[in-house]
């Protein structure tokens, strides 16, 4: 299956505690390879919080690309659901 991947770090502590962009990318690449999926596009927000009001340009681009059928994918893959939002309520917006 073709998938898009979204990765994000919001702070230096995430980088040093094992959630670096490179670490997220490697984890997703390994998962996709193991499952027989192909990552066709990466969306990367560096240093951007998921808290209300934050502008996550690449996250917005991902949603727009899907909506406007700029990419044809079967799923969006993330390292952790917290990359979308810190709360379930935030994920519904």
Wavefront OBJ file of the C-alpha trace (Angstrom):
o trace
v 0.000 0.000 0.000
v 1.178 3.525 -0.708
v 1.305 5.712 2.405
v 2.249 9.245 3.390
v 4.289 9.818 6.527
v 4.031 12.741 8.939
v 6.815 13.395 11.423
v 7.247 16.272 13.856
v 9.355 17.438 16.766
v 8.347 20.379 18.892
v 11.266 20.706 21.307
v 14.940 19.970 21.789
v 14.062 17.496 24.549
v 12.185 15.365 22.033
v 15.306 15.249 19.898
v 17.542 14.177 22.786
v 15.003 11.745 24.299
v 14.727 9.574 21.194
v 11.928 11.180 19.190
v 14.209 12.966 16.716
v 13.092 13.431 13.138
v 15.720 10.928 12.015
v 14.552 8.425 14.628
v 10.916 8.823 13.589
v 11.852 8.491 9.916
v 13.885 5.314 10.511
v 11.105 3.778 12.590
v 8.492 4.469 9.921
v 10.765 3.254 7.101
v 11.439 0.026 8.982
v 7.744 -0.508 9.692
v 6.770 0.179 6.085
v 9.407 -2.209 4.741
v 8.371 -4.954 7.171
v 4.704 -4.566 6.184
v 5.321 -4.237 2.451
v 4.201 -0.596 2.231
v 5.772 2.272 0.287
v 6.158 5.755 1.749
v 5.437 7.973 -1.244
v 5.660 11.353 0.502
v 7.072 12.723 3.747
v 5.590 15.700 5.597
v 7.965 17.119 8.207
v 7.281 19.854 10.781
v 10.388 20.732 12.763
v 10.133 22.696 16.004
v 6.340 23.063 15.844
v 4.003 22.370 18.748
v 0.649 20.628 18.323
v -1.029 22.837 20.890
v -4.046 24.890 19.882
v -3.218 27.813 17.642
v 0.105 26.487 16.395
v 0.569 26.542 12.638
v 1.892 23.239 11.363
v 2.488 23.987 7.704
v 3.359 20.454 6.612
v 0.439 18.939 8.537
v -1.867 21.386 6.762
v -0.227 20.509 3.432
v -0.780 16.805 4.124
v -4.490 17.317 4.749
v -4.861 19.569 1.705
v -2.994 17.132 -0.540
v -5.339 14.348 0.527
v -8.440 16.512 0.162
v -7.388 17.806 -3.263
v -6.250 14.352 -4.389
v -2.684 15.567 -4.968
v -1.474 12.271 -3.529
v -3.067 8.847 -3.804
v -2.494 6.902 -0.595
v -4.154 4.234 1.476
v -3.037 5.607 4.843
v -1.097 8.215 6.779
v 1.649 6.837 9.012
v 2.973 8.552 12.133
v 5.570 7.532 14.688
v 3.098 8.290 17.482
v -0.440 9.687 17.628
v 1.011 12.564 19.639
v 2.534 13.787 16.361
v -1.008 14.692 15.270
v -2.164 16.221 18.532
v -1.564 16.025 22.269
v -5.218 15.308 23.053
v -7.934 13.228 21.440
v -10.130 16.321 21.302
v -7.433 18.101 19.328
v -7.322 15.231 16.841
v -10.995 15.713 16.059
v -10.561 19.317 14.907
l 1 2 3 4 5 6 7 8 9 10 11 12 13 14 15 16 17 18 19 20 21 22 23 24 25 26 27 28 29 30 31 32 33 34 35 36 37 38 39 40 41 42 43 44 45 46 47 48 49 50 51 52 53 54 55 56 57 58 59 60 61 62 63 64 65 66 67 68 69 70 71 72 73 74 75 76 77 78 79 80 81 82 83 84 85 86 87 88 89 90 91 92 93
